[in-house]
Amino acid sequence: MQIWVDADACPNVIKEVLFRAADRTGVMVTLVANQLIRTPPSRFLRTLRVEAGFDVADNEIVKRVEKDDLVITADIPLAAEVIEKGGVALNPRGERYTTETIRERLNMRDFMDTMRASGVQTGGPPALNQRDRQQFANELDKWLVQAKKG
């Protein structure tokens, strides 16, 4: 089992949590992005650079993810595909997507896209805060414990 990161949009503070977890646990973390991503030296960290383009990184993650792998992403459609393949999806705020919640999240995303397309200013998500980082670290630790047992 390994961790895949949709790295273009992943906040640096979350990447740092992942870097420490990789070294602490020996779990491989792969950051997928269409730009150069700097990582500290570690045999448990690697980067995969893909071409620029719509959903190129997402498609590469879906192609490579295996059952029970963890994918870090805020991208709802990517999370849905990961879950469909038997993987686990976690967003940078520590929300673990499930088969029960992903359909609702997809519907809300589509609704907000429709609102924005009609000119409604919906704003973006609030800034990542300490509580979000802690929630992410807690959910990551839960997955790591499960991965070690499995």
N, CA and C of each residue as an Amber inpcrd file, in Angstrom:
protein
   450
   0.8500000  -1.1890000   0.0000000   0.0000000   0.0000000   0.0000000
   0.8880000   1.2430000   0.0000000   0.4030000   2.2410000  -0.6690000
   1.1640000   3.4790000  -0.7380000   0.2290000   4.6770000  -0.7900000
   0.8430000   5.8490000  -0.7280000   0.1020000   7.1050000  -0.7300000
   0.4100000   7.8420000  -2.0290000  -0.6460000   8.2890000  -2.6950000
  -0.5530000   9.1030000  -3.9040000  -1.0600000  10.4970000  -3.5520000
  -0.3630000  11.5260000  -4.0280000  -0.7400000  12.8990000  -3.7080000
  -1.0110000  13.6640000  -4.9950000  -2.1990000  14.2350000  -5.0930000
  -2.5410000  15.1600000  -6.1690000  -1.8240000  16.4620000  -5.7930000
  -0.5530000  16.5550000  -6.1900000   0.3630000  17.5210000  -5.5760000
   0.2560000  18.9450000  -6.0960000  -0.3180000  19.1550000  -7.2740000
  -0.4060000  20.5240000  -7.7850000  -1.1890000  21.4320000  -6.8450000
  -2.2350000  20.9220000  -6.2340000  -3.0950000  21.7430000  -5.3820000
  -2.9440000  21.4310000  -3.8980000  -2.0700000  20.5170000  -3.5420000
  -1.9220000  20.1410000  -2.1280000  -1.1120000  21.2020000  -1.3830000
  -1.6490000  21.7200000  -0.2740000  -0.9140000  22.7400000   0.4940000
   0.4350000  22.2030000   1.0100000   1.4250000  23.0720000   1.0510000
   2.7590000  22.6780000   1.5000000   2.7600000  22.1250000   2.9160000
   1.9410000  22.6760000   3.8100000   1.9310000  22.1710000   5.1870000
   1.4580000  20.7190000   5.2250000   0.5720000  20.3450000   4.3270000
   0.0910000  18.9650000   4.2640000   1.1770000  18.0660000   3.6720000
   1.8920000  18.5670000   2.6610000   3.0080000  17.7970000   2.1070000
   4.0480000  17.5200000   3.1910000   4.3140000  18.5120000   4.0410000
   5.2970000  18.3220000   5.1060000   4.8590000  17.2350000   6.0830000
   3.5680000  17.1890000   6.4050000   3.0410000  16.1200000   7.2610000
   3.2840000  14.7700000   6.5900000   3.0190000  14.7000000   5.2950000
   3.2200000  13.4580000   4.5440000   4.6900000  13.0560000   4.4850000
   5.5910000  14.0230000   4.3070000   7.0210000  13.7240000   4.2630000
   7.4710000  13.0920000   5.5770000   7.0360000  13.6710000   6.6830000
   7.4170000  13.1320000   7.9980000   6.8290000  11.7350000   8.2060000
   5.5800000  11.5520000   7.7850000   4.9300000  10.2500000   7.9440000
   5.6300000   9.1760000   7.1170000   6.0630000   9.5260000   5.9160000
   6.7530000   8.5650000   5.0520000   8.0310000   8.0690000   5.7240000
   8.8210000   8.9890000   6.2480000  10.0680000   8.5960000   6.9110000
   9.8100000   7.8400000   8.2020000   8.7920000   8.2290000   8.9320000
   8.4760000   7.5910000  10.2070000   7.9790000   6.1630000  10.0180000
   7.1990000   5.9240000   8.9600000   6.5260000   4.6360000   8.8040000
   7.0840000   3.7730000   7.6830000   7.8580000   4.3580000   6.7850000
   8.3780000   3.5970000   5.6610000   7.3690000   3.3670000   4.5490000
   6.2780000   4.1140000   4.5570000   5.2720000   4.0100000   3.4950000
   5.6850000   4.9240000   2.3400000   5.6180000   4.3950000   1.1200000
   5.9880000   5.1690000  -0.0580000   4.9420000   6.2440000  -0.3310000
   5.4100000   7.4760000  -0.5530000   4.5500000   8.6020000  -0.9130000
   4.9970000   9.1010000  -2.2830000   4.0580000   9.1360000  -3.2370000
   4.3410000   9.6190000  -4.5790000   3.5310000  10.8770000  -4.8360000
   4.2260000  11.9490000  -5.1620000   3.5800000  13.2250000  -5.4750000
   3.4640000  13.3450000  -6.9890000   2.2480000  13.4760000  -7.4880000
   1.9950000  13.5590000  -8.9240000   1.6150000  15.0020000  -9.2430000
   2.3420000  15.6020000 -10.2020000   2.1080000  17.0120000 -10.5300000
   2.5840000  17.3030000 -11.9430000   2.1220000  18.4190000 -12.4830000
   2.5840000  18.8260000 -13.8080000   3.6710000  19.8920000 -13.7060000
   4.2320000  20.0350000 -12.5320000   5.3360000  20.9670000 -12.3160000
   6.3400000  20.3080000 -11.3840000   7.5080000  20.8960000 -11.2880000
   8.5440000  20.3700000 -10.4140000   8.1060000  20.5120000  -8.9550000
   8.1760000  19.4340000  -8.2110000   7.8440000  19.4500000  -6.7810000
   9.1150000  19.0770000  -6.0190000   9.4970000  19.9240000  -5.1090000
  10.6930000  19.6540000  -4.3030000  10.3120000  18.8290000  -3.0840000
  11.1380000  17.8170000  -2.8280000  10.9290000  16.9810000  -1.6490000
  12.2560000  16.8450000  -0.9180000  12.1990000  16.6150000   0.3700000
  13.4500000  16.3560000   1.0900000  13.9980000  14.9910000   0.6580000
  15.2860000  14.7730000   0.8330000  15.8390000  13.4730000   0.4590000
  15.2380000  12.3680000   1.3420000  14.7110000  11.3490000   0.7040000
  14.1320000  10.2070000   1.4190000  13.9110000   9.0850000   0.4250000
  14.1850000   7.8690000   0.8380000  13.9190000   6.7390000  -0.0590000
  12.4420000   6.4000000  -0.1090000  11.6220000   7.0690000   0.7120000
  10.1830000   6.8150000   0.7470000   9.3720000   7.8910000   0.0280000
  10.0600000   8.8400000  -0.5990000   9.3820000   9.9130000  -1.3350000
   9.8130000   9.8830000  -2.7890000   8.8380000  10.0260000  -3.6680000
   9.1740000  10.1670000  -5.0770000   8.1760000  11.1020000  -5.7320000
   8.5950000  11.6720000  -6.8460000   7.7120000  12.5610000  -7.6040000
   7.4900000  11.9600000  -8.9820000   6.3250000  12.2320000  -9.5140000
   5.9770000  11.8060000 -10.8620000   5.4590000  13.0360000 -11.5800000
   6.2560000  13.5140000 -12.5290000   5.8740000  14.7150000 -13.2720000
   5.1340000  14.3070000 -14.5400000   3.9630000  14.8800000 -14.7290000
   3.1410000  14.5900000 -15.9020000   3.0360000  15.8400000 -16.7550000
   2.5600000  15.6720000 -17.9750000   2.3610000  16.8150000 -18.8550000
   1.2920000  17.7340000 -18.2830000   1.3800000  19.0100000 -18.6280000
   0.3410000  19.9600000 -18.2350000  -0.9110000  19.6490000 -19.0380000
  -2.0450000  19.8920000 -18.4300000  -3.3030000  19.6650000 -19.1250000
  -4.3950000  19.3040000 -18.1440000  -5.6150000  19.4400000 -18.6110000
  -6.7860000  19.2000000 -17.7700000  -6.8310000  17.7370000 -17.3320000
  -6.8150000  17.5000000 -16.0300000  -6.9490000  16.1780000 -15.4140000
  -5.8380000  15.1900000 -15.7500000  -4.7050000  15.6490000 -16.2750000
  -3.6170000  14.7250000 -16.6140000  -3.0830000  14.0520000 -15.3460000
  -2.8180000  14.8240000 -14.3070000  -2.3210000  14.2450000 -13.0520000
  -3.3770000  13.3260000 -12.4400000  -4.6270000  13.7590000 -12.4520000
  -5.7070000  12.9330000 -11.8990000  -5.7930000  11.5980000 -12.6220000
  -5.7300000  11.6340000 -13.9490000  -5.8310000  10.4070000 -14.7380000
  -4.6600000   9.4660000 -14.4570000  -3.4860000  10.0290000 -14.2440000
  -2.3160000   9.1990000 -13.9360000  -2.4740000   8.5260000 -12.5720000
  -3.0030000   9.2520000 -11.6100000  -3.2420000   8.6630000 -10.2910000
  -4.2570000   7.5300000 -10.4000000  -5.3530000   7.7640000 -11.0970000
  -6.3870000   6.7290000 -11.2490000  -5.8060000   5.5010000 -11.9340000
  -4.9560000   5.7080000 -12.9170000  -4.3470000   4.5940000 -13.6340000
  -3.4730000   3.7360000 -12.7080000  -2.7810000   4.3810000 -11.7620000
  -1.7990000   3.6780000 -10.9380000  -2.3080000   3.2280000  -9.5630000
  -3.3740000   3.8370000  -9.0770000  -3.8330000   3.5210000  -7.7210000
  -4.3260000   2.0740000  -7.6530000  -4.0410000   1.4400000  -6.5250000
  -4.4800000   0.0700000  -6.2950000  -5.3770000   0.0250000  -5.0630000
  -6.0400000  -1.1050000  -4.9080000  -6.9530000  -1.2920000  -3.7730000
  -6.2290000  -0.9590000  -2.4660000  -6.8930000  -0.2040000  -1.6230000
  -6.4170000   0.2040000  -0.2940000  -5.3120000   1.2530000  -0.3030000
  -4.8360000   1.6940000  -1.4750000  -3.9070000   2.8270000  -1.5120000
  -4.6550000   4.0650000  -1.0260000  -3.9130000   5.0310000  -0.5190000
  -4.4790000   6.2960000  -0.0640000  -4.1480000   7.3830000  -1.0870000
  -5.1520000   8.1730000  -1.4530000  -4.9510000   9.3050000  -2.3550000
  -5.3340000  10.5760000  -1.6170000  -4.4220000  11.5380000  -1.6210000
  -4.6710000  12.8390000  -1.0050000  -5.0990000  13.7910000  -2.1150000
  -6.3430000  14.2610000  -2.0410000  -6.8540000  15.1680000  -3.0690000
  -8.0570000  15.9420000  -2.5630000  -8.2070000  17.1460000  -3.0800000
  -9.4170000  17.9290000  -2.8290000 -10.3450000  17.8490000  -4.0370000
  -9.9310000  17.1010000  -5.0530000 -10.6820000  16.9670000  -6.2910000
 -11.7550000  15.8870000  -6.1210000 -13.0120000  16.2930000  -6.1040000
 -14.1210000  15.3770000  -5.8310000 -14.2400000  14.2790000  -6.9050000
 -14.2020000  14.6190000  -8.2050000 -14.2820000  13.5400000  -9.2030000
 -13.1270000  12.5370000  -9.0930000 -11.9210000  13.0130000  -8.7970000
 -10.7930000  12.1000000  -8.6020000 -11.0660000  11.1970000  -7.4040000
 -11.5280000  11.7720000  -6.3070000 -11.8420000  10.9690000  -5.1170000
 -12.8700000   9.8870000  -5.4430000 -13.8730000  10.2310000  -6.2340000
 -14.9060000   9.2560000  -6.6090000 -14.2980000   8.1000000  -7.3970000
 -13.3990000   8.3970000  -8.3280000 -12.7660000   7.3360000  -9.1190000
 -11.8640000   6.4570000  -8.2560000 -11.1710000   7.0670000  -7.2960000
 -10.3020000   6.3170000  -6.3920000 -11.1460000   5.3410000  -5.5700000
 -12.2450000   5.8190000  -5.0260000 -13.1280000   4.9720000  -4.2240000
 -13.6760000   3.8280000  -5.0790000 -14.0450000   4.1440000  -6.3130000
 -14.5700000   3.1260000  -7.2320000 -13.5460000   2.0180000  -7.4760000
 -12.2580000   2.3630000  -7.4600000 -11.2000000   1.3660000  -7.6680000
 -10.7950000   0.6500000  -6.3750000 -11.4360000   0.9980000  -5.2600000
 -11.1170000   0.3370000  -3.9960000 -10.0670000   1.0470000  -3.1710000
  -9.6980000   2.2520000  -3.5880000  -8.7400000   3.0380000  -2.8250000
  -9.4370000   3.8790000  -1.7720000  -8.6400000   4.6000000  -1.0060000
  -9.1320000   5.4880000   0.0400000  -8.7710000   6.9100000  -0.3660000
  -9.7190000   7.8280000  -0.2370000  -9.4750000   9.2220000  -0.6030000
  -9.6470000  10.1210000   0.6120000  -8.6740000  10.9960000   0.8040000
  -8.6510000  11.9100000   1.9420000  -8.3080000  13.2940000   1.4240000
  -9.0880000  14.3040000   1.8430000  -8.7440000  15.6510000   1.3810000
  -7.7850000  16.3200000   2.3670000  -7.1290000  17.4090000   1.9540000
  -6.1360000  18.0580000   2.8100000  -6.6950000  18.6340000   4.1150000
  -7.9990000  18.6950000   4.2490000  -8.6000000  19.1660000   5.5030000
  -8.9200000  18.0090000   6.4500000  -8.6170000  16.7940000   6.0090000
  -8.8230000  15.6370000   6.8670000 -10.1760000  14.9630000   6.7040000
 -10.9130000  15.3120000   5.6610000 -12.1910000  14.6480000   5.4080000
 -11.9340000  13.4070000   4.5680000 -12.3160000  12.2710000   5.1080000
 -12.1740000  11.0190000   4.3770000 -13.4460000  10.8010000   3.5770000
 -13.2960000  10.7200000   2.2540000 -14.4510000  10.4850000   1.3980000
 -14.8370000   9.0090000   1.4910000 -16.1190000   8.7470000   1.4640000
 -16.6130000   7.3660000   1.5140000 -17.6150000   7.1580000   0.3960000
 -17.9800000   5.9170000   0.1740000 -19.0020000   5.6420000  -0.8350000
 -20.3150000   6.3110000  -0.4520000 -20.5410000   6.4850000   0.8430000
 -21.7750000   7.1190000   1.3140000 -21.7780000   8.6330000   1.0920000
 -20.6240000   9.2730000   1.1840000 -20.5760000  10.7320000   1.1020000
 -20.1820000  11.2770000  -0.2690000 -19.5500000  10.4550000  -1.0930000
 -18.9930000  10.9920000  -2.3370000 -20.0750000  11.4500000  -3.3080000
 -21.2020000  10.7390000  -3.3700000 -22.2750000  11.1460000  -4.2980000
 -22.8170000  12.5240000  -3.9160000 -23.0170000  12.7380000  -2.6090000
 -23.4830000  14.0450000  -2.1390000 -22.4740000  15.1400000  -2.4930000
 -21.2010000  14.8550000  -2.3120000 -20.1540000  15.8360000  -2.6280000
 -20.1090000  16.1460000  -4.1290000 -20.2890000  15.1050000  -4.9640000
 -20.3280000  15.3240000  -6.4170000 -21.5200000  16.1950000  -6.8020000
 -22.6850000  15.9300000  -6.2080000 -23.8760000  16.7260000  -6.4950000
 -23.6720000  18.1840000  -6.0930000 -23.0840000  18.4120000  -4.9180000
 -22.8300000  19.7810000  -4.4490000 -21.8200000  20.4770000  -5.3660000
 -20.7950000  19.7600000  -5.7870000 -19.8050000  20.3330000  -6.6990000
 -20.4690000  20.7520000  -8.0130000 -21.2920000  19.8790000  -8.5640000
 -21.9850000  20.1870000  -9.8160000 -22.9150000  21.3880000  -9.6460000
 -23.6000000  21.4460000  -8.5200000 -24.5020000  22.5710000  -8.2380000
 -23.7190000  23.8800000  -8.1770000 -22.5810000  23.8600000  -7.4800000
 -21.7700000  25.0730000  -7.3600000 -21.1860000  25.4750000  -8.7290000
 -20.8110000  24.5070000  -9.5530000 -20.3420000  24.8180000 -10.9050000
 -21.4320000  25.5200000 -11.7020000 -22.6670000  25.0370000 -11.5740000
 -23.7990000  25.6440000 -12.2760000 -24.0240000  27.0710000 -11.7840000
 -23.9220000  27.2720000 -10.4770000 -24.0910000  28.6100000  -9.9100000
 -23.0170000  29.5590000 -10.4520000 -21.7670000  29.1210000 -10.4490000
 -20.6750000  29.9630000 -10.9460000 -20.8560000  30.2700000 -12.4280000
 -21.2990000  29.2710000 -13.1930000 -21.5020000  29.4750000 -14.6340000
 -22.6020000  30.4960000 -14.9150000 -23.5410000  30.6190000 -13.9820000
 -24.6140000  31.5930000 -14.1750000 -24.2590000  32.9650000 -13.6100000
 -23.0150000  33.1190000 -13.1300000 -22.5450000  34.4230000 -12.6840000
 -22.5900000  34.6590000 -11.1900000 -23.0240000  33.6990000 -10.4140000
 -23.0820000  33.8550000  -8.9570000 -21.6750000  33.7080000  -8.3900000
 -21.2800000  34.6750000  -7.5610000 -19.9810000  34.6150000  -6.8980000
 -20.1120000  33.7130000  -5.6770000 -19.4760000  32.5320000  -5.7240000
 -19.6140000  31.5770000  -4.6230000 -18.4510000  31.6350000  -3.6440000
 -17.3720000  32.2820000  -4.0230000 -16.2020000  32.3330000  -3.1450000
 -15.5140000  30.9840000  -3.1320000 -14.4120000  30.9080000  -2.4490000
 -13.6680000  29.6510000  -2.3600000 -13.7080000  29.1130000  -0.9500000
 -13.0080000  28.0320000  -0.7290000 -12.9670000  27.4760000   0.6170000
 -12.1560000  28.3770000   1.5530000 -12.4350000  28.3060000   2.8370000
 -11.6430000  29.1030000   3.7780000 -10.1960000  28.6060000   3.8100000
  -9.3030000  29.4370000   4.2990000  -7.8960000  29.0570000   4.4050000
  -7.7450000  27.8540000   5.3340000  -6.7570000  27.0400000   5.0280000
  -6.4510000  25.8800000   5.8700000  -5.9980000  26.3850000   7.2360000
  -6.5690000  25.8440000   8.2950000  -6.1770000  26.2980000   9.6350000
  -5.5680000  25.1430000  10.4390000  -5.1640000  25.4320000  11.6650000
  -4.5020000  24.4390000  12.5060000  -5.4180000  23.2450000  12.7750000
  -6.6910000  23.4920000  12.9590000  -7.6420000  22.3960000  13.2050000
  -7.7090000  21.4670000  11.9950000  -7.7110000  22.0490000  10.7760000
  -7.7090000  21.2460000   9.5490000  -6.4460000  20.3910000   9.4710000
  -5.3070000  20.9850000   9.7630000  -4.0380000  20.2370000   9.7130000
  -4.0490000  19.0910000  10.7170000  -4.5850000  19.3500000  11.9000000
  -4.6410000  18.2980000  12.9160000  -5.5950000  17.1820000  12.5030000
  -6.7300000  17.5590000  11.9330000  -7.6930000  16.5700000  11.4520000
  -7.0640000  15.7120000  10.3540000  -6.3100000  16.3460000   9.4520000
  -5.6210000  15.6010000   8.3970000  -4.6290000  14.6120000   9.0120000
  -3.8060000  15.0920000   9.9350000  -2.8040000  14.2250000  10.5650000
  -3.4680000  13.0460000  11.2780000  -4.5910000  13.3010000  11.9470000
  -5.3070000  12.2230000  12.6450000  -5.8230000  11.1680000  11.6650000
  -6.4370000  11.6100000  10.5760000  -6.9750000  10.6710000   9.5810000
  -5.8460000   9.9130000   8.8720000  -4.7440000  10.5930000   8.6160000
  -3.5850000   9.9330000   8.0170000  -3.0750000   8.8440000   8.9570000
  -2.9580000   9.1620000  10.2330000  -2.4970000   8.1700000  11.2130000
  -3.4360000   6.9670000  11.2700000  -4.7490000   7.2000000  11.1980000
  -5.7040000   6.0820000  11.1890000  -5.4490000   5.1670000   9.9970000
  -5.2370000   5.7650000   8.8120000  -4.9840000   4.9600000   7.6220000
  -3.6620000   4.1990000   7.7660000  -2.6310000   4.8550000   8.2970000
  -1.3380000   4.2090000   8.4560000  -1.4260000   3.0140000   9.4010000
  -2.1870000   3.1530000  10.4780000  -2.3650000   2.0330000  11.4160000
  -3.0710000   0.8770000  10.7090000  -4.1470000   1.1860000   9.9560000
  -4.8580000   0.1510000   9.2070000  -3.9450000  -0.5100000   8.1810000
  -3.1190000   0.2870000   7.5090000  -2.2240000  -0.2370000   6.4810000
  -1.2130000  -1.2000000   7.0870000  -0.7130000  -0.8920000   8.2670000
   0.2630000  -1.7610000   8.9180000  -0.3720000  -3.0740000   9.3670000
  -1.6450000  -3.0260000   9.7690000  -2.3640000  -4.2430000  10.1870000
  -2.6910000  -5.1260000   9.0020000  -3.0570000  -4.4600000   7.8750000
  -3.5330000  -5.1930000   6.7050000  -2.4360000  -5.8970000   5.9840000
